[in-house]
Amino acid sequence: MKHPSLVVCLIATVASIGRVGSTASETDVVPAKLKAAKHSLLQSIQQAQKESGPAISAKFEVEDGKLLLSVYTAKAGIEKDAEHNTLMELNGEATKPKWEPKTEVFADKAHLARSAEQLTLLQLTTLSLEDATKRAIALKKGTVYSVIPTVKDGKTVFDVAIATPDGKPLHVTVDETTK
């Protein structure tokens, strides 16, 4: 195959189309629970990166009624492709005084595909997940609860979910031109 990276980008684009934004249940449930969080998404991204390599996506999620913080990372760095990397999730309770995430190295097809797509998208932009999160924080008042790289108009952008001060979900797009 002459252009494997082009194929990966096309697959990433197709996969992203069906997944832009959060599910209805996340959109409804997460913003309402954020007041109980003891950590910000940015703090968790920074902690995860110290321990497990660059962050490639991050979000708050609710599982079994618990508010969790989930950060996907690429242990070997952004420069290494998915085949030569260790893609993993750090996931822990957001309401505890200290975020102590459990680590899962991805072995299943769905997580590997999603994290490989996110890694590839970060390889195509100069923005890190941390930078995109900081830009979103500067852009809108509220609490950032999800930062996921995706494709828009053939370029890597970040779909950022923010809970407004009155608890309503808001989605913004952050890219290299966002100030």
Backbone as a ProteinNet text record, in pm:
[ID]
protein_1_A
[PRIMARY]
MKHPSLVVCLIATVASIGRVGSTASETDVVPAKLKAAKHSLLQSIQQAQKESGPAISAKFEVEDGKLLLSVYTAKAGIEKDAEHNTLMELNGEATKPKWEPKTEVFADKAHLARSAEQLTLLQLTTLSLEDATKRAIALKKGTVYSVIPTVKDGKTVFDVAIATPDGKPLHVTVDETTK
[TERTIARY]
84.2	0	89.2	63.3	148.9	130.6	8.9	-18.8	-98.5	-33.9	-108.4	-161.3	-90	-139.2	-266.1	-277.6	-398.8	-516.1	-494.5	-599.8	-643.6	-546.7	-579.7	-662.7	-626.9	-702.5	-844.4	-859.2	-992.8	-1077.5	-1017.5	-1089	-1125.9	-1033.3	-1058.7	-1172.8	-1176.2	-1282	-1417	-1426	-1551.1	-1594.4	-1500.4	-1534	-1580.3	-1523.5	-1558.4	-1697.3	-1740.1	-1868	-1981.4	-1978.6	-2085.7	-2070.2	-1960.7	-1935.2	-1910	-1934.8	-1908.2	-1999	-1940.1	-2018.1	-2034.7	-2110.5	-2132.5	-2268	-2289.2	-2418.8	-2519.3	-2646.2	-2750.4	-2740.6	-2713.1	-2707	-2589.7	-2473.7	-2359.8	-2390.9	-2454.4	-2487.8	-2579.8	-2673	-2768.1	-2711.2	-2637.6	-2596.4	-2468.4	-2367	-2235.9	-2241.1	-2296.8	-2295.8	-2360.6	-2464.1	-2533.8	-2448.3	-2354.1	-2271.2	-2136.6	-2102.6	-1969.6	-1940.4	-2042.2	-2020	-1954.3	-1972	-1913.7	-1767.5	-1719.6	-1581.2	-1480	-1375.5	-1266.3	-1146.8	-1157.1	-1045.9	-1101.3	-1021.4	-1060.4	-1007.7	-1064.3	-1016.1	-870.7	-837.3	-700.1	-601.9	-636.6	-549.4	-526.5	-630.8	-618.4	-534.8	-550.6	-467.4	-320.5	-290.9	-153.2	-96.8	-174.8	-129.4	-106.4	-199.5	-187.6	-62.4	-33	82.6	213.8	219	340.9	367.3	261.2	273.7	273	200	169.2	180.1	250.8	268.2	161.9	173.5	83.5	-62.9	-150.2	-294.4	-344.5	-435.4	-492.6	-643.2	-707.2	-846.2	-874.1	-979	-1012	-1157.6	-1220	-1358.3	-1399.9	-1499.3	-1573.2	-1679.5	-1712.6	-1820.6	-1886.6	-2008.4	-2080.4	-2098.6	-2054.4	-2065.4	-2114	-2221.7	-2281.4	-2307.3	-2348.5	-2380.1	-2260.3	-2138.5	-2016.3	-1961.6	-1914.2	-1849.9	-1703.2	-1662.8	-1526.4	-1455.8	-1323.9	-1239.3	-1161.6	-1167.7	-1100.7	-1005.9	-880.2	-781.1	-714.9	-720.3	-648.8	-510.2	-408.9	-272.1	-200.9	-90.8	-1.9	134	162.2	279.2	411.7	428.5	554.7	563.2	460.3	463.5	380.9	359	278.9	350.5	482.3	558.8	548.3	528.2	520	380.2	371.3	240.4	175.6	48.5	-29.2	27.8	79.4	134.2	256.1	330.2	452.9	437.5	316.4	285.3	205.4	190.7	104.2	-7.9	-127.1	-243.5	-321.1	-354.5	-414.5	-510.3	-586.6	-679.1	-643.8	-645.5	-636.5	-774.3	-837.4	-975.6	-992.5	-1044.7	-1064.6	-1176.3	-1218.5	-1328.6	-1287.8	-1373.9	-1347.3	-1387.9	-1461.4	-1514.3	-1429.4	-1325.7	-1236.2	-1132.6	-1080.5	-982.4	-859.2	-817.2	-701.9	-747.3	-713.1	-746.8	-644.7	-689.3	-602.7	-656.3	-620.5	-677.6	-619.2	-704.5	-658.6	-616.3	-518.1	-466.9	-510	-562.5	-597.2	-523.4	-438.7	-373.8	-473.4	-503.3	-605.9	-562.4	-651.5	-629.6	-750.2	-866.5	-987.6	-993.6	-1061.1	-1066.8	-1126	-1234.8	-1302.2	-1212.8	-1151.2	-1063.7	-937.5	-881	-761.7	-791.5	-905.5	-942	-963.6	-1038.3	-1067.2	-939.5	-856	-734.3	-631.9	-626.2	-536.8	-580.9	-711.6	-764.7	-725.3	-742.8	-711.3	-562	-478.4	-334.1	-299.1	-354.9	-327.4	-369.3	-485.2	-531.6	-438.4	-384.9	-290.5	-157.1	-123.3	-0.7	-14.1	-137.3	-162.8	-187.3	-166	-186.7	-70	-52.1	51.2	-2.1	-134.4	-195.3	-191.4	-157.9	-170.5	-310.9	-350.7	-479.8	-482.5	-371	-361.8	-380.4	-315.4	-329.7	-474.5	-538.6	-677.2	-769.3	-742.9	-823.2	-806	-683.3	-656.8	-724.9	-722.6	-787.5	-939.1	-996.4	-1141.1	-1177.3	-1095.1	-1118.5	-1116.8	-1024.9	-1014.9	-1130.3	-1189	-1291.6	-1429.2	-1467.6	-1603.2	-1599.2	-1690	-1703	-1772.6	-1725.9	-1786.5	-1680.5	-1722.1	-1633.6	-1618.5	-1496.2	-1469.6	-1483.7	-1566.2	-1583.1	-1554.2	-1513.5	-1473.1	-1391.3	-1279	-1195.9	-1155.6	-1210.9	-1190.2	-1145.1	-1031.2	-991.3	-1082.8	-1111.5	-1195.8	-1154	-1225.4	-1192	-1304.7	-1266.8	-1363.8	-1297	-1362.5	-1309.1	-1167.7	-1142.9	-1014.3	-901.9	-934	-831	-866.4	-763.3	-783.8	-838	-947.4	-1004.4	-1035.4	-1069.2	-1105.3	-1249.9	-1331.4	-1469.3	-1464	-1497	-1486.5	-1626.5	-1659.9	-1787.5	-1764	-1846.3	-1834.9	-1971.1	-1971.2	-2092.7	-2092.1	-2191.8	-2199.3	-2223.6	-2202.4	-2225.3	-2365.5	-2465	-2599.3	-2624.9	-2516.3	-2525.9	-2570.2	-2579.2	-2620.7	-2498.1	-2514.2	-2401.8	-2383.9	-2259	-2223.4	-2105.5	-2109.6	-1997.2	-1930.1	-1797.7	-1718.3	-1613.4	-1569.9	-1463.5	-1337.5	-1228.9	-1100.5	-1003.6	-927.2	-824.6	-702.8	-610.2	-485.6	-506.9	-621.1	-646.9	-722.2	-771.6	-846	-751.4	-788.7	-704.9	-746.1
-116.7	0	123.7	216.6	332.3	437.3	460	568.9	520.3	442.8	391.3	502.1	615.5	722.8	785.7	790.2	842.2	750.6	620.7	524.7	542.3	558.6	578.3	705.3	812.8	937.5	921.1	849.3	825.7	743.8	641.3	560.3	646.8	730.1	818.7	914.5	966.2	1058.8	989.7	872.1	797.4	761.5	716.6	679.5	800.1	916.5	1037.2	1087.7	1068.5	1122.2	1072.6	947.7	892.3	920.2	985.5	1000.4	1143.6	1241.2	1378.1	1410.6	1460	1493	1373.7	1392.8	1288.6	1225.6	1113.3	1049.9	1134	1112.1	1188.8	1169.6	1048.5	1024.9	1098.7	1102.7	1178.2	1326.7	1375.7	1516.6	1557.8	1472.9	1504.4	1483.3	1375.8	1334.1	1400.5	1408.1	1457.3	1601.3	1697.5	1835.1	1848.3	1772.6	1779.4	1727.1	1640.5	1580.4	1649.9	1744.5	1805.7	1883.5	1934.6	2010.7	1924.7	1793.6	1702.1	1668.7	1706.2	1673.6	1749.4	1679.6	1740.2	1775.2	1740.9	1760.5	1812.6	1891.4	1937.8	1839.8	1849.5	1766.6	1801.4	1929.6	1972.9	1913.6	1914.4	1855.6	1706.8	1638	1493.9	1466	1548.9	1535	1551.8	1656	1682	1567.8	1515.8	1403.5	1279	1249.5	1130.8	1138.9	1257.7	1274	1251.9	1287.5	1264.8	1116.1	1038.5	895.8	806	846.5	750.8	803	912	962.6	1064	1121.3	1227.4	1183.7	1273.9	1247.9	1262.9	1172.6	1179.1	1204.3	1188.2	1229.4	1223.2	1294.5	1294.9	1334.2	1276.7	1314.8	1269.5	1339.2	1291.8	1198	1095.2	1004.9	952.9	906.5	849.7	701.2	622.6	477.4	424.8	349.3	296.6	408.4	523.7	637.1	715.7	672.2	739.2	829.7	946.5	1038.8	999.6	965.1	920.2	1017.1	1019.7	1092	989.7	1000.8	907	983.1	939.4	999.9	887.2	898.6	804.6	862.4	776.1	820.6	728.7	780.7	705.1	699.9	590.3	575.9	610.1	567.5	588.4	725.8	807.6	942.2	957.1	1080.8	1113.6	1072.6	1076	1048.1	902.3	811.4	668.1	633.1	553.7	513.2	413.5	389	304.2	163.2	110.3	-25.4	-37.2	71.2	70.5	151.2	157.5	237.4	152.7	202.1	139.1	237.8	202.2	289.1	242.9	339	300.4	406.4	363.8	453.6	459.8	579.8	600.8	647.7	575.4	602.2	591.4	696.3	695.2	787.9	773.7	853.9	1000.6	1086.3	1230	1297.7	1227.6	1288.9	1260.5	1181.6	1153	1263.9	1286.7	1393.8	1382	1259	1237	1149.9	1194.5	1113.8	1002	879.1	761.5	666.1	694.6	616.6	475.9	386.3	252.9	262.3	182.9	184.6	58.5	78.3	-33.8	-17	-113.9	-115	-178.8	-109.5	-156.3	-280.3	-377.6	-499.5	-529.5	-469.7	-497.4	-406.3	-455.3	-389.2	-247.6	-231	-101.1	6.9	-22.5	76.2	101.4	-3.7	14.5	101.4	77	156.6	302.6	327	464.1	537.9	473.1	540	556.4	461.6	476.4	594.8	611	725.5	855.9	861.5	982.9	1014.3	911.5	930.2	987.5	930.3	976.8	1122.9	1158.4	1296.3	1393.1	1352.1	1438.7	1449.5	1348.8	1355.2	1456.7	1492.2	1581.3	1726.5	1758.5	1894.7	1935.9	2065.2	2114.4	2130.2	2119.8	2135	2004.1	2013.8	1897.3	1899.6	1790.6	1785.9	1889	1902.3	2001.5	2143.3	2174.8	2306.8	2332.7	2234.4	2249	2273.8	2204.7	2222.1	2364.2	2411.1	2547.2	2651.9	2631.3	2726.7	2727.2	2610	2602	2672.8	2656.1	2721.8	2873.6	2923.6	3067.4	3118.9	3029.7	3067.8	3086.8	2998.3	2998.5	2977	3042.4	3019.1	2886	2814.5	2686.7	2583.2	2457.7	2346.6	2255.4	2241.2	2151	2008	1927.5	1789.2	1684.8	1728.4	1632.5	1704.9	1642.9	1695.5	1576.1	1572.4	1458.8	1510.7	1463.7	1504.8	1440.3	1516.6	1467.7	1538.8	1515.9	1575.4	1667.6	1786.7	1880.6	1947.9	1943.3	2002.6	1953.4	1825	1764.1	1796.6	1860.2	1897.9	1847.7	1827.8	1788.1	1906.9	1882.3	1979.3	1903.7	1976.8	1915.6	1951.2	1849	1868.3	1879.3	1996.7	2022	2043.9	1966.1	1981.8	2061	2162.1	2250.4	2256.8	2245.2	2269.4	2417.3	2490.6	2633.5	2655	2777.5	2802.6	2763.2	2765.1	2723.2	2574.2	2499.9	2354.1	2299.8	2385.4	2338.6	2295.5	2189.2	2145.9	2237.9	2261.7	2344.9	2278.9	2271.1	2215.6	2327.4	2330.3	2424.3	2344.8	2400.7	2340.6	2423.7	2355.9	2421.7	2365.2	2454.2	2410.6	2500.3	2487.3	2563.2	2713.5	2757.5	2900.4	2960.4	2877.9	2926.8	2999.4	3117.5	3198.1	3179
0	0	0	-93.6	-109	0	46.3	139.7	260.8	350.7	465.6	556.1	566.3	653.6	596.7	464.2	402.1	433.6	429.1	461.1	606.2	696.2	837.5	854.4	784.9	794.9	741.8	631.8	578.1	675	732.8	832.1	951.5	996	1110.6	1079	955.9	917.8	920.9	861	858.5	1000.1	1083.1	1220.7	1300.1	1273.8	1348.6	1314.3	1191.8	1148.1	1236.4	1271.9	1354.3	1501.4	1541	1683.4	1727.7	1646.2	1688.6	1805.3	1913.2	2032.3	2122.3	2227.1	2326.1	2304.2	2368.4	2361.9	2438.7	2413.6	2482.7	2633	2677.6	2821.8	2885.2	2819.9	2872.8	2875.1	2769.1	2760.2	2873.9	2910.4	3016.1	3155.4	3175.6	3309	3357	3274.6	3319.4	3371	3295.5	3347.4	3485.4	3509.8	3638.4	3753.6	3725.3	3830.1	3849.7	3764.3	3768.9	3896.8	3961.6	4085.5	4194	4186.7	4285.6	4256.2	4138.8	4099.3	4184.7	4222.4	4299.9	4210.3	4082	3987.9	3856.4	3787	3653.9	3549.7	3431.6	3321.7	3291	3295	3267.8	3368.9	3497.4	3600	3573.6	3534.4	3508.8	3384.4	3282.4	3162.2	3201.1	3278.1	3317.7	3402.5	3494.9	3578.3	3493.3	3404.5	3319.1	3232	3179.9	3091.8	3165.7	3292.2	3371.2	3387.8	3399.1	3429	3305.7	3201.8	3095.2	2953.5	2931.5	2795.9	2757.9	2639.2	2595.7	2593.5	2637.8	2634.6	2491.9	2452	2317.2	2319	2434.4	2455	2604.4	2645.9	2788.6	2806.3	2909.1	2937.1	3077	3129.1	3245	3190.6	3265.8	3228	3354.4	3340.2	3453.3	3427.4	3523.3	3514	3648	3646.9	3769.9	3871.4	3822.5	3907.8	3958	3926.8	3973.5	3863.8	3906	3814	3801.3	3680.2	3653.7	3559.9	3569.6	3477	3395.7	3265	3176.5	3084.4	3080	2990	2911.3	2778.3	2691.9	2666.8	2669.8	2644.1	2545.7	2492.3	2403.2	2472.6	2537.7	2625.3	2554.9	2430	2358.3	2291.6	2306.7	2251.1	2125.2	2087.3	1969.2	1840.8	1841.4	1719.8	1675.5	1768.6	1736.2	1688.2	1580.3	1531	1627.5	1606.3	1698	1709.2	1599.3	1600.1	1690.5	1705.1	1784.8	1913.5	1962.6	2079.9	2177.7	2298.3	2397.1	2424.3	2377.8	2392.8	2515.5	2602.4	2730.2	2780.8	2882	2949.5	3096.9	3151.4	3295.1	3337.3	3429	3463.9	3615	3676.3	3820.6	3862.7	3986.9	4040.8	4053.2	4003.4	4002.9	4132.9	4216.9	4338.5	4462	4446.5	4559.6	4572.7	4694.9	4714.5	4624.9	4595.1	4507.6	4390.2	4267.4	4150.2	4140	4161.6	4157.1	4050.4	3926.4	3816.8	3806	3759.1	3720.6	3575.5	3538.8	3401.9	3328.7	3208.2	3121.2	2989.4	2955.4	2824.8	2728.7	2620.2	2528.5	2451	2447.3	2370.1	2281.5	2313.5	2235.2	2112.1	2010.9	1881.3	1889.4	1961.7	1966.5	2028.4	2142.7	2207.4	2125.6	2067.5	1984.6	1863.1	1798.6	1681	1718.9	1825.1	1868.2	1909.5	1988.5	2035.2	1922	1828.8	1712.7	1627	1610.1	1536.8	1606.4	1737.5	1812.7	1807.3	1817.3	1806	1668.4	1563.4	1427.4	1410.1	1463.5	1452	1524.5	1638.6	1710.1	1636.6	1557.9	1477.9	1364	1330.6	1217.9	1259.1	1385.6	1434.2	1523.7	1538.2	1629.2	1771.6	1788.5	1921	1998.7	2125.4	2213.6	2273.8	2334.9	2402.8	2516.3	2586.9	2694.1	2639	2526.8	2464.9	2422.5	2361.4	2316.8	2436.2	2546.6	2667.5	2722	2727.5	2776.5	2688.1	2557.1	2465.8	2487	2510.1	2534.8	2665.1	2766.9	2896.3	2878.3	2795.9	2771.5	2684.6	2606	2509.7	2572.9	2661.9	2719.2	2869.3	2940.5	3084.2	3106	3207.4	3240.2	3271.8	3274.9	3307.6	3187	3139.8	3027.4	3078.2	3008.9	3053.2	2946	2829	2726.2	2620.3	2580.5	2471.7	2386	2264.5	2174.9	2038.4	1987.3	1852.1	1748.5	1643.1	1535.1	1406	1299.3	1169.7	1125.9	1080.3	1023.3	904.7	790.5	667.6	637.2	663.8	632.6	729.2	842.2	939.1	1077.9	1158.6	1297.1	1375.8	1446.2	1539.2	1667.9	1771.5	1898.1	1929.3	1948.8	1992.2	2144.4	2195.8	2338.7	2396	2498.4	2567.3	2695	2713.9	2830.3	2898.2	3029.9	3107.3	3142.4	3097.2	3124.9	3274.8	3324	3466.6	3515.5	3424.4	3464.6	3437.9	3406.9	3395.3	3260.8	3160.6	3027.5	2946.3	2866.4	2782.2	2661.4	2627.3	2513.3	2443.8	2312	2235.7	2158.5	2165.2	2086.2	2010.7	1901.9	1821.9	1840.7	1874.4	1893.1	1789.6	1726.5	1632.3	1646	1552.3	1559.2	1549.2	1493.3	1478.5	1597.5	1687.8	1803.8	1899	1937.6	2028.1	2171.2
[MASK]
+++++++++++++++++++++++++++++++++++++++++++++++++++++++++++++++++++++++++++++++++++++++++++++++++++++++++++++++++++++++++++++++++++++++++++++++++++++++++++++++++++++++++++++++++++

